[in-house]
Amino acid sequence: MTEEKSLLENTEEVTFADLNISDEIMRAVADMGFTTPSHIQEKGIPAVLSGRDVIGHSQTGTGKTAAFGIPAIEKINPDLRGKTQVLIMCPTRELAQQVAAQMRNFAKYKQGVGIVCVYGGQSIELQINALKRGCEVVIGTPGRIMDHMRRRTLKLANLQMIILDEADEMLNMGFREDIETVLKEVPEQRQTLLFSATMSPEIMAITKNYQTDPLIIKVVRKELVLPNIKQFLYDIPRGTKLEVLCRLIDYYNPKRSMIFCNTKKMVEELSEKLRNRGYFAETLHGDMKQFARNAVMESFKKGRIDILIATDVAARGLDIDNVEYVINFDLPQDMEFYVHRIGRTGRAGRSGTSLTLITGNKEFANLRDLERFTKQKLELAPIPTLAEVEQARAGRIAIDIEQTIEKGLLEKHKGIVSSLMEKGIPVEDVAAGLLKMLYTSDVEYVAGGEDSIKKEEGRIWRSRQKTKTGSQGGTFVNTRGPRVRLMLNVGKKDRILAGNIVGAIAGETGMPGKAIRSIEIFESYSFVEVPKDMADIIISKLTGLKMKGRRLKIEKVKMDIKK
């Protein structure tokens, strides 16, 4: 009879020392910076070590790789050195590589544990040579694993354990027949582990046919989203999603961002529209060949493209650091995908931001389902006005100009300016002309677009502003009353822009951007003018937060400013 354990994240703290793992693994875990096991590790590691079949039902980010990886390494039989004893199947090349890297970390101090990763898109001859040299652990994608089995370059007669990682995604990607083919070919006397974010009927059919009395370990998380990811919502008028998306990109100016759409057709269409507007954007979806995926990922990681537009399936398992913003152009059809999406940012302890765009009653209803599922409220934010976007862009250009001047080597360019001035053209006009040339490459908005978008901006936003404190995102602010000036301890040397200050205040307090005025940025500090009755709230909510890597200190300037 199948046994199930559901785990809440408020259990008593357990250490890795309590899990009966070897000193070598303990050293490796310490090197990786792990101090206490996650809940799926706490229950999963002893279960796998005991020899039981296990079903791990947990979301992304719960640490399930260690839950199966640590005991798999521990159970390697030294008498079968060079023989494949553990086989791990993953849906994508990226996830297979990520798992392989973690397994190598776990085995760092273990002697005689060879690990080979096999996947499509890499020379099969290289993989054959690695397998011929002998290894105890093989990680790979279903198709390439089957290729090696057919060639008899992957020999599984001594297999002790098989692991299906992200089993739900393998089924979504059409690998069920491949999975079952592999499971039928491996020895009957083996341990079978299955880890999945969802437990669909197809998953349960596999467990019934290919596992023996499995222990189900289900992690019930109180919060599915990491606390260092700020989640903002934009409720926008119909037909303006693309315009609002461009405003947000121009306003926040992320160095690296991901945009999610629900279909590959939408991914391709949106990518084309953004490229036509001058953005460096590329696509990632399930129909792409492996070499094309590799090229896109390499360009994204190296900063040759700023924006990666992807479907959910294509983005699962990607190991990408420093993604500043995740933008949900479409609400996901499966609410669990929202967690996977925004988990692309805010990694390794960094802060991150997600922006979700909704329009119409249907998406509003889906939003409520999403908030119930995640047990969190998305913070409703105002769409930036064109004036705010222009202010942010102008601030960035001013900083770029100052940095260029500081680098020097301007003699040739000064000669051009001098020749123009000799013709009677004022130096201010020369500078303005150059800036005009720079602006031509930026997005041009339709005249009057600001009024139409802001006038029709979200029914939800207006309804929430009716309350004094919009606990779900909006805050009523009296923009006509007395104002006060605040000083922040960040400035030009921190690469601070007006948009950073507006975004931080609006994001943390819910007040509209139009209530924030007269931003002045100096070398090491900045001033901003805000409604007097919001000053204490702003100081309380922003003090201690990081802006461009520096912790904020905010204080009032003594003299109030009357409107």
C-alpha positions in Angstrom: 0.0 0.0 0.0 1.3 3.4 -1.0 2.3 5.6 1.9 2.1 9.4 1.7 3.8 12.0 3.9 2.7 15.7 3.5 5.2 18.1 4.9 4.6 21.7 6.0 7.5 24.1 6.1 7.2 24.8 9.8 8.6 21.5 11.1 11.4 21.3 13.7 14.8 22.1 12.3 16.9 19.1 11.2 20.6 19.2 10.2 22.4 17.2 7.5 24.2 15.4 10.4 20.9 13.9 11.4 20.4 12.2 8.0 23.1 9.6 8.4 25.2 10.7 5.4 29.0 10.2 5.1 31.7 12.6 6.1 32.6 13.1 2.4 29.1 14.2 1.6 28.9 16.4 4.7 32.1 18.2 3.5 30.7 18.6 0.0 27.4 20.0 1.3 29.3 22.4 3.6 31.3 23.6 0.6 28.1 24.3 -1.3 26.9 26.5 1.6 24.0 24.3 2.7 23.4 24.3 6.4 20.0 22.6 7.0 18.1 20.3 4.6 14.9 21.4 2.9 11.8 19.5 3.8 11.9 17.2 0.8 15.6 16.5 1.6 14.8 15.9 5.2 12.3 13.1 4.3 13.6 12.1 0.9 17.2 11.3 1.7 16.5 8.7 4.4 13.8 7.1 2.3 16.1 6.8 -0.7 18.9 5.5 1.5 16.6 2.8 2.9 16.0 1.4 -0.6 12.4 2.4 -1.1 10.9 3.7 -4.3 9.9 7.3 -3.8 7.6 9.8 -5.4 8.7 13.4 -4.6 5.8 15.9 -5.2 7.3 19.3 -4.8 7.6 22.6 -6.6 10.7 24.1 -8.2 13.1 25.5 -5.7 12.5 23.0 -2.9 15.9 21.3 -3.3 14.8 18.0 -4.8 18.1 17.5 -6.7 19.9 17.0 -3.4 17.0 14.8 -2.2 17.8 12.2 -4.8 21.4 13.2 -5.6 23.0 12.8 -2.2 21.6 9.3 -1.5 22.3 8.2 -5.1 26.0 9.1 -4.6 26.0 7.4 -1.2 24.6 4.2 -2.6 27.3 3.8 -5.3 28.8 0.3 -4.9 32.6 0.5 -5.1 32.8 -3.2 -6.2 31.1 -2.1 -9.5 33.5 0.7 -10.3 33.2 1.9 -13.9 29.7 0.3 -14.2 26.6 2.6 -14.6 24.6 2.2 -11.4 22.5 5.4 -11.4 20.5 6.8 -14.4 18.8 10.2 -14.2 16.4 11.3 -16.9 15.6 15.0 -17.4 13.3 16.8 -19.9 15.9 19.3 -21.3 19.6 19.6 -22.0 19.8 22.6 -19.7 18.3 20.7 -16.7 20.4 17.7 -17.4 23.6 19.9 -17.3 22.4 21.6 -14.1 21.7 18.2 -12.4 25.1 16.9 -13.6 26.9 19.9 -12.1 25.1 19.4 -8.7 25.9 15.7 -8.7 29.6 16.4 -9.3 29.5 18.8 -6.4 27.9 16.2 -4.1 30.6 13.6 -5.2 33.5 16.1 -4.8 35.2 14.1 -2.0 34.0 10.6 -3.1 36.6 8.5 -4.8 35.7 6.6 -7.9 32.4 8.3 -8.9 32.4 9.1 -12.5 29.5 11.2 -13.9 28.6 11.6 -17.6 25.9 13.9 -19.1 24.4 12.9 -22.4 22.0 15.0 -24.5 21.1 16.0 -28.1 23.0 18.8 -29.8 26.4 17.5 -28.6 28.7 15.2 -30.6 27.6 11.7 -29.8 31.1 10.5 -30.4 32.4 12.5 -27.4 29.7 11.0 -25.2 30.5 7.5 -26.5 34.2 7.9 -25.5 33.2 9.2 -22.1 30.9 6.2 -21.5 33.6 3.8 -22.7 35.9 5.1 -20.1 33.4 4.0 -17.5 31.1 5.9 -15.1 28.8 5.2 -12.2 26.2 8.0 -12.9 24.6 9.0 -16.2 22.4 12.0 -16.6 20.6 12.7 -19.8 17.5 13.5 -21.9 15.2 10.6 -23.0 16.0 10.7 -26.7 19.8 10.7 -26.3 19.7 8.0 -23.6 17.7 5.8 -26.0 20.3 6.5 -28.8 23.0 5.2 -26.5 21.0 2.2 -25.5 20.3 1.2 -29.1 24.0 1.6 -29.9 24.9 -0.4 -26.8 27.2 2.3 -25.7 25.1 2.7 -22.5 25.1 -0.6 -20.6 22.6 -0.8 -17.8 22.9 -4.4 -16.6 24.3 -3.2 -13.3 21.8 -0.4 -12.8 20.7 0.0 -9.2 18.6 3.2 -9.4 16.7 5.1 -12.0 15.4 8.7 -11.4 12.9 10.6 -13.4 13.4 14.4 -12.7 10.6 16.8 -13.7 8.5 13.9 -14.8 5.5 16.1 -15.6 7.6 18.2 -18.0 8.9 15.1 -19.8 5.3 14.0 -20.3 4.2 17.5 -21.5 7.0 17.4 -24.0 5.8 14.1 -25.4 8.4 11.7 -23.9 6.0 9.2 -22.3 6.8 6.5 -24.9 10.5 7.1 -24.5 10.3 6.9 -20.7 8.4 3.7 -20.8 10.8 2.2 -23.3 13.7 2.9 -21.0 11.9 1.7 -17.9 11.1 -1.6 -19.6 14.7 -2.2 -20.6 16.4 -1.6 -17.3 16.7 -4.4 -14.7 13.6 -5.2 -12.8 15.5 -5.3 -9.5 16.2 -1.6 -9.1 15.1 1.4 -7.1 12.8 3.9 -9.0 12.5 7.5 -7.9 10.1 10.0 -9.5 10.1 13.7 -8.9 7.4 16.0 -10.2 5.8 19.3 -9.6 2.3 17.9 -10.5 0.7 14.5 -10.0 -1.4 14.0 -13.1 -3.1 10.7 -14.0 -0.3 10.0 -16.5 2.2 10.4 -13.7 0.3 8.0 -11.5 0.0 5.5 -14.3 3.8 5.4 -14.6 4.2 5.0 -10.8 1.6 2.2 -10.8 3.3 0.2 -13.6 7.0 0.8 -12.8 7.3 1.4 -9.0 6.9 -0.9 -6.0 5.1 0.3 -2.9 6.4 3.9 -3.4 6.5 6.4 -0.5 4.9 9.7 -1.6 6.6 12.7 -0.1 4.5 15.8 -0.7 5.8 19.2 0.2 3.0 21.7 1.0 4.5 25.1 0.9 2.9 28.0 2.7 4.5 30.4 0.2 5.4 29.3 -3.3 7.4 32.5 -4.2 10.7 33.6 -2.9 10.5 36.8 -0.7 13.3 38.6 -2.5 11.1 38.8 -5.7 9.0 41.9 -6.0 5.8 41.1 -7.9 4.0 44.0 -9.6 0.7 44.0 -11.6 -0.3 46.3 -14.4 -4.0 46.4 -15.3 -4.0 47.9 -18.8 -6.6 48.9 -21.4 -7.5 46.4 -24.1 -5.3 46.7 -27.2 -2.4 48.4 -25.5 -0.3 45.5 -24.2 2.5 46.0 -26.6 2.6 49.8 -25.9 2.6 49.3 -22.2 5.3 46.6 -22.5 7.6 49.0 -24.4 7.0 51.7 -21.8 8.0 49.4 -19.0 11.1 48.2 -20.8 12.1 51.8 -21.5 11.3 52.9 -18.0 13.1 50.2 -16.0 15.8 49.6 -18.7 16.8 46.1 -17.4 20.1 44.7 -18.6 18.7 41.2 -18.9 15.0 40.3 -18.9 12.7 37.4 -19.8 9.2 37.7 -21.2 6.8 34.8 -21.1 4.0 34.0 -23.5 1.7 31.0 -23.5 2.2 29.9 -27.1 5.2 29.7 -29.5 3.1 31.7 -32.1 2.8 34.5 -29.6 6.5 34.3 -28.7 7.4 34.7 -32.4 5.0 37.5 -33.1 6.0 39.5 -30.0 9.7 39.0 -30.8 9.3 40.3 -34.3 7.3 43.4 -33.0 10.0 44.2 -30.4 12.8 43.8 -32.9 11.0 46.1 -35.4 11.0 48.7 -32.6 14.7 48.4 -32.1 15.0 46.0 -29.1 17.5 43.2 -28.9 15.1 40.3 -28.4 15.3 36.6 -29.3 12.9 33.6 -28.8 13.0 30.3 -27.1 10.3 27.7 -27.7 9.9 23.9 -28.1 10.1 23.8 -31.9 13.6 25.2 -32.0 16.5 22.9 -33.0 19.1 22.3 -30.3 21.8 24.2 -32.0 19.5 27.2 -32.3 18.6 27.0 -28.6 22.3 26.8 -27.7 23.1 29.9 -29.8 20.3 31.9 -28.3 21.2 30.9 -24.7 24.9 31.8 -25.3 24.0 35.2 -26.7 21.6 35.9 -23.8 24.2 34.8 -21.1 26.9 37.0 -22.8 24.7 40.0 -23.0 24.5 40.2 -26.8 20.7 40.1 -26.5 18.8 41.9 -23.7 15.4 40.2 -23.9 14.6 36.5 -24.1 11.0 35.7 -25.0 10.0 32.2 -24.1 7.3 29.6 -23.6 7.0 27.8 -20.2 8.2 24.4 -21.5 11.2 25.8 -23.2 12.3 27.8 -20.1 12.1 25.0 -17.6 15.4 24.0 -16.1 17.4 27.0 -17.5 20.3 27.9 -15.4 20.6 31.7 -16.0 21.9 34.2 -13.4 21.3 37.9 -13.2 17.9 38.1 -14.8 16.7 41.4 -13.4 13.1 41.3 -14.6 10.6 38.6 -15.6 7.6 39.9 -17.5 4.4 37.9 -17.8 3.0 39.1 -21.1 0.3 36.4 -20.7 -0.9 35.0 -17.5 0.1 31.3 -17.5 -2.6 28.7 -18.2 -1.2 26.5 -15.4 -0.8 28.5 -12.2 2.2 26.4 -11.2 4.1 27.9 -14.2 3.9 31.3 -12.6 6.2 30.1 -9.9 8.6 28.6 -12.4 8.5 31.8 -14.4 9.3 34.3 -11.8 11.9 31.9 -10.3 14.1 32.9 -13.2 14.9 36.1 -11.3 15.9 36.7 -7.7 18.3 33.8 -7.7 21.3 33.1 -5.5 20.1 35.6 -2.9 19.8 38.4 -5.3 16.7 40.6 -5.5 14.5 40.4 -8.6 11.3 41.8 -10.1 8.3 40.3 -11.9 5.8 42.4 -13.9 2.5 40.8 -14.9 0.3 42.4 -17.5 -3.5 41.8 -17.5 -6.4 43.1 -19.5 -10.1 42.4 -19.5 -12.4 40.5 -17.1 -11.2 37.1 -18.0 -7.6 37.8 -17.1 -8.8 39.6 -13.9 -10.6 36.4 -12.9 -7.5 34.3 -13.7 -5.5 36.8 -11.6 -7.7 36.1 -8.5 -7.1 32.3 -9.1 -3.4 33.0 -9.2 -3.4 35.0 -6.0 -5.3 32.2 -4.2 -2.9 29.6 -5.5 0.2 31.4 -4.5 -1.3 32.8 -1.3 0.1 36.2 -2.2 -1.2 39.5 -3.6 0.4 41.0 -6.6 1.1 44.7 -6.0 -0.8 46.9 -8.3 1.4 49.5 -9.9 0.6 52.5 -12.1 1.7 52.5 -15.8 4.5 55.0 -16.3 3.4 58.1 -18.1 5.3 59.2 -21.2 6.8 62.0 -19.2 8.2 59.6 -16.7 9.6 57.4 -19.4 11.3 60.3 -21.1 12.7 61.5 -17.7 14.2 58.1 -17.1 15.7 57.9 -20.5 17.1 61.4 -20.3 18.7 60.5 -17.0 20.4 57.5 -18.5 21.8 59.5 -21.4 23.1 62.2 -19.0 25.0 59.6 -17.0 26.4 58.0 -20.2 27.6 61.4 -21.4 29.3 62.2 -18.0 31.0 58.8 -18.0 32.2 59.3 -21.6 33.6 62.7 -20.7 35.4 61.2 -17.7 37.1 58.7 -19.9 38.7 61.5 -22.0 40.1 61.0 -25.6 37.7 63.6 -26.9 40.1 65.8 -28.9 38.9 64.6 -32.3 35.3 65.2 -31.3 36.0 68.6 -29.9 37.4 69.6 -33.3 34.0 68.8 -34.9 32.2 70.9 -32.3 34.6 73.8 -32.8 34.0 73.7 -36.5 30.3 73.9 -36.0 30.6 76.7 -33.5 32.8 78.7 -36.0 29.7 78.6 -38.3 27.8 80.4 -35.6 26.0 77.4 -34.2 25.7 77.7 -30.4 27.3 74.8 -28.4 23.8 74.1 -26.8 22.4 73.5 -30.2 25.3 71.2 -31.2 24.7 69.1 -28.0 20.9 69.0 -28.5 21.4 67.9 -32.1 23.6 65.0 -31.0 21.0 64.0 -28.4 18.3 64.1 -31.0 20.4 61.7 -33.1 20.6 59.4 -30.1 16.9 59.5 -29.5 16.1 58.4 -33.1 16.9 54.8 -32.2 14.5 54.7 -29.3 10.9 53.7 -29.4 8.6 56.3 -30.8 5.2 56.3 -29.1 2.0 57.3 -30.9 1.0 60.9 -30.3 -1.7 61.2 -27.7 -1.0 57.6 -26.5 -0.3 58.7 -23.0 -3.7 60.2 -22.5 -5.6 57.3 -23.9 -3.7 54.7 -21.9 -3.6 56.6 -18.6 -7.3 57.6 -19.0 -8.4 54.0 -19.5 -5.9 52.5 -17.1 -7.3 49.6 -15.0 -10.7 49.4 -13.5 -9.0 47.5 -10.7 -6.5 50.3 -10.1 -9.3 52.9 -9.8 -11.5 50.8 -7.5 -8.5 50.1 -5.2 -7.7 53.8 -5.0 -11.1 54.4 -3.5 -9.9 53.0 -0.2 -7.6 54.9 2.1 -5.1 52.1 2.3 -5.0 49.7 -0.7 -3.8 46.6 1.0 -3.9 44.8 -2.3 -1.7 47.4 -4.0 -3.3 50.9 -4.2 -2.9 53.8 -1.9 -5.0 57.0 -1.9 -2.7 60.0 -2.0 -3.7 63.6 -1.8 -1.5 65.1 -4.5 -2.8 68.7 -3.9 -1.7 69.0 -0.3 1.6 70.2 1.3 4.7 68.5 0.2 8.1 67.6 1.7 11.6 67.1 0.3 13.4 63.8 1.1 17.2 63.2 0.8 18.4 59.7 -0.3 22.0 58.6 0.2 22.4 57.4 -3.4 23.4 59.4 -6.5 25.2 59.5 -9.8 28.2 57.5 -8.5 25.7 54.7 -7.8 24.3 55.0 -11.3 20.9 56.0 -9.9 18.3 57.3 -12.4 15.1 59.2 -11.7 13.2 56.1 -12.8 14.9 54.0 -10.1 13.7 56.4 -7.4 10.1 56.7 -8.8 9.9 52.9 -9.2 11.1 52.2 -5.7 8.7 54.7 -4.0 5.8 53.7 -6.1 6.6 50.0 -5.8 7.0 49.9 -2.0 4.1 52.3 -1.1 1.6 51.9 -4.0 1.4 55.6 -4.5 1.1 56.8 -8.1 4.2 58.0 -9.9 2.6 61.4 -10.7 2.7 62.2 -6.9 6.5 62.0 -7.0 8.1 65.2 -8.3 11.3 67.3 -8.6 13.9 64.6 -8.5 17.4 66.0 -8.4 20.4 63.6 -8.5 23.8 64.7 -7.4 27.1 62.8 -7.1 26.5 61.0 -3.8 22.9 61.9 -2.8 19.5 62.8 -4.3 16.4 64.8 -3.5 12.8 64.0 -4.2 9.6 65.9 -3.5 6.6 63.9 -2.2 3.3 64.5 -0.5 3.9 65.3 3.2 1.4 62.8 4.5 3.3 60.0 2.7 6.8 61.0 3.8 7.0 58.8 7.0 5.5 55.8 5.1 8.2 56.2 2.4 11.0 56.5 4.9 9.7 53.5 6.8 9.2 51.2 3.8 12.4 52.1 1.9 15.0 52.6 4.6 17.3 49.6 4.5 16.3 48.4 1.1 19.0 48.1 -1.6 19.1 50.3 -4.6 21.8 49.4 -7.2 23.5 47.4 -4.4 23.5 50.1 -1.8 21.3 50.2 1.3 19.0 53.2 1.4 19.0 55.9 4.1 16.3 58.5 3.8 15.7 61.7 5.8 13.5 64.7 5.5 14.9 68.1 4.5 13.8 70.5 7.2 11.9 73.0 5.0 8.6 71.8 3.8 7.5 72.7 0.2 4.1 74.2 -0.2 2.3 73.6 -3.4 
